[in-house]
Amino acid sequence: MIHLHVTAWALGFILFILSLALKGKAGKILHMILRLDYLLILYSGIHLLVDPYLMNFEMPLGMEAITKGLAGVWLIASMEMILVKGKKGQPVTKMWVQFVIALILVLILGYVRLPLTV
């Protein structure tokens, strides 16, 4: 399941960059595909959270996994807000700051603190 999750995130970042770069109908289509990818990310992330961490809840790793899950949802929300506000012509500087903070938090918790073999 971890391979599905990492692949979905990689595809999500690629679609996010392409949605930012392309305008018009192509950008809209990629944004819709990205929203479907969000569902795949959420499904695999919830499965990774519930199966090893919440079934046998241990304090340090369980709370770090929950924090990583919440940061992942925050990252998805900031990606979506960057795209939506950018299309409307509104300022997105605050959303980019949130994106970077959430991305750093997710990467540190995912690749440094939590074990990769689930």
TORKOL-4160 file (C-alpha; in steps of 0.2 Angstrom, whole numbers, padded with zeros to 4 digits, m for minus):
118
<pt num="1" X="0000" Y="0000" Z="0000"/>
<pt num="2" X="0015" Y="0012" Z="0003"/>
<pt num="3" X="0020" Y="0010" Z="m0015"/>
<pt num="4" X="0002" Y="0016" Z="m0020"/>
<pt num="5" X="0003" Y="0030" Z="m0008"/>
<pt num="6" X="0020" Y="0037" Z="m0014"/>
<pt num="7" X="0015" Y="0034" Z="m0033"/>
<pt num="8" X="m0001" Y="0044" Z="m0030"/>
<pt num="9" X="0008" Y="0058" Z="m0022"/>
<pt num="10" X="0021" Y="0059" Z="m0036"/>
<pt num="11" X="0007" Y="0059" Z="m0049"/>
<pt num="12" X="m0002" Y="0072" Z="m0038"/>
<pt num="13" X="0013" Y="0084" Z="m0038"/>
<pt num="14" X="0015" Y="0081" Z="m0057"/>
<pt num="15" X="m0003" Y="0085" Z="m0060"/>
<pt num="16" X="m0002" Y="0100" Z="m0049"/>
<pt num="17" X="0013" Y="0108" Z="m0058"/>
<pt num="18" X="0005" Y="0105" Z="m0075"/>
<pt num="19" X="m0012" Y="0112" Z="m0069"/>
<pt num="20" X="m0002" Y="0128" Z="m0063"/>
<pt num="21" X="0007" Y="0129" Z="m0080"/>
<pt num="22" X="m0008" Y="0126" Z="m0092"/>
<pt num="23" X="m0022" Y="0138" Z="m0094"/>
<pt num="24" X="m0039" Y="0135" Z="m0102"/>
<pt num="25" X="m0048" Y="0119" Z="m0105"/>
<pt num="26" X="m0032" Y="0108" Z="m0103"/>
<pt num="27" X="m0028" Y="0116" Z="m0086"/>
<pt num="28" X="m0046" Y="0112" Z="m0080"/>
<pt num="29" X="m0046" Y="0094" Z="m0086"/>
<pt num="30" X="m0029" Y="0091" Z="m0077"/>
<pt num="31" X="m0037" Y="0099" Z="m0061"/>
<pt num="32" X="m0051" Y="0087" Z="m0062"/>
<pt num="33" X="m0040" Y="0073" Z="m0064"/>
<pt num="34" X="m0029" Y="0079" Z="m0049"/>
<pt num="35" X="m0045" Y="0080" Z="m0038"/>
<pt num="36" X="m0048" Y="0061" Z="m0042"/>
<pt num="37" X="m0030" Y="0058" Z="m0037"/>
<pt num="38" X="m0033" Y="0067" Z="m0021"/>
<pt num="39" X="m0046" Y="0053" Z="m0017"/>
<pt num="40" X="m0033" Y="0039" Z="m0021"/>
<pt num="41" X="m0020" Y="0048" Z="m0010"/>
<pt num="42" X="m0033" Y="0049" Z="0004"/>
<pt num="43" X="m0038" Y="0031" Z="0003"/>
<pt num="44" X="m0021" Y="0024" Z="0003"/>
<pt num="45" X="m0016" Y="0037" Z="0017"/>
<pt num="46" X="m0030" Y="0032" Z="0028"/>
<pt num="47" X="m0026" Y="0013" Z="0025"/>
<pt num="48" X="m0008" Y="0016" Z="0030"/>
<pt num="49" X="m0013" Y="0026" Z="0045"/>
<pt num="50" X="m0027" Y="0014" Z="0052"/>
<pt num="51" X="m0019" Y="m0003" Z="0048"/>
<pt num="52" X="m0002" Y="m0002" Z="0057"/>
<pt num="53" X="m0003" Y="0013" Z="0068"/>
<pt num="54" X="m0021" Y="0014" Z="0075"/>
<pt num="55" X="m0024" Y="m0005" Z="0077"/>
<pt num="56" X="m0009" Y="m0006" Z="0089"/>
<pt num="57" X="m0009" Y="0011" Z="0095"/>
<pt num="58" X="0008" Y="0016" Z="0103"/>
<pt num="59" X="0010" Y="0033" Z="0109"/>
<pt num="60" X="0025" Y="0041" Z="0100"/>
<pt num="61" X="0023" Y="0033" Z="0083"/>
<pt num="62" X="0004" Y="0033" Z="0083"/>
<pt num="63" X="0003" Y="0052" Z="0087"/>
<pt num="64" X="0017" Y="0056" Z="0074"/>
<pt num="65" X="0007" Y="0046" Z="0061"/>
<pt num="66" X="m0009" Y="0055" Z="0065"/>
<pt num="67" X="0001" Y="0072" Z="0064"/>
<pt num="68" X="0008" Y="0066" Z="0047"/>
<pt num="69" X="m0010" Y="0062" Z="0041"/>
<pt num="70" X="m0017" Y="0079" Z="0046"/>
<pt num="71" X="m0002" Y="0088" Z="0038"/>
<pt num="72" X="m0005" Y="0077" Z="0022"/>
<pt num="73" X="m0023" Y="0084" Z="0022"/>
<pt num="74" X="m0017" Y="0101" Z="0025"/>
<pt num="75" X="m0005" Y="0099" Z="0010"/>
<pt num="76" X="m0019" Y="0093" Z="m0001"/>
<pt num="77" X="m0030" Y="0108" Z="0004"/>
<pt num="78" X="m0016" Y="0120" Z="0001"/>
<pt num="79" X="m0013" Y="0113" Z="m0016"/>
<pt num="80" X="m0032" Y="0115" Z="m0020"/>
<pt num="81" X="m0032" Y="0133" Z="m0014"/>
<pt num="82" X="m0017" Y="0138" Z="m0024"/>
<pt num="83" X="m0025" Y="0131" Z="m0040"/>
<pt num="84" X="m0043" Y="0138" Z="m0036"/>
<pt num="85" X="m0037" Y="0156" Z="m0030"/>
<pt num="86" X="m0024" Y="0156" Z="m0044"/>
<pt num="87" X="m0037" Y="0153" Z="m0057"/>
<pt num="88" X="m0048" Y="0167" Z="m0050"/>
<pt num="89" X="m0033" Y="0179" Z="m0050"/>
<pt num="90" X="m0032" Y="0181" Z="m0031"/>
<pt num="91" X="m0016" Y="0182" Z="m0021"/>
<pt num="92" X="m0009" Y="0165" Z="m0017"/>
<pt num="93" X="0007" Y="0170" Z="m0007"/>
<pt num="94" X="0000" Y="0164" Z="0010"/>
<pt num="95" X="m0006" Y="0147" Z="0002"/>
<pt num="96" X="0012" Y="0144" Z="m0005"/>
<pt num="97" X="0019" Y="0147" Z="0012"/>
<pt num="98" X="0007" Y="0135" Z="0019"/>
<pt num="99" X="0011" Y="0123" Z="0005"/>
<pt num="100" X="0030" Y="0123" Z="0009"/>
<pt num="101" X="0027" Y="0121" Z="0028"/>
<pt num="102" X="0015" Y="0106" Z="0026"/>
<pt num="103" X="0027" Y="0098" Z="0013"/>
<pt num="104" X="0042" Y="0100" Z="0025"/>
<pt num="105" X="0032" Y="0093" Z="0039"/>
<pt num="106" X="0025" Y="0078" Z="0029"/>
<pt num="107" X="0043" Y="0074" Z="0022"/>
<pt num="108" X="0051" Y="0075" Z="0039"/>
<pt num="109" X="0038" Y="0064" Z="0047"/>
<pt num="110" X="0036" Y="0052" Z="0032"/>
<pt num="111" X="0055" Y="0049" Z="0028"/>
<pt num="112" X="0064" Y="0053" Z="0044"/>
<pt num="113" X="0053" Y="0049" Z="0059"/>
<pt num="114" X="0041" Y="0035" Z="0054"/>
<pt num="115" X="0047" Y="0018" Z="0048"/>
<pt num="116" X="0045" Y="0015" Z="0029"/>
<pt num="117" X="0041" Y="m0003" Z="0031"/>
<pt num="118" X="0023" Y="m0004" Z="0036"/>
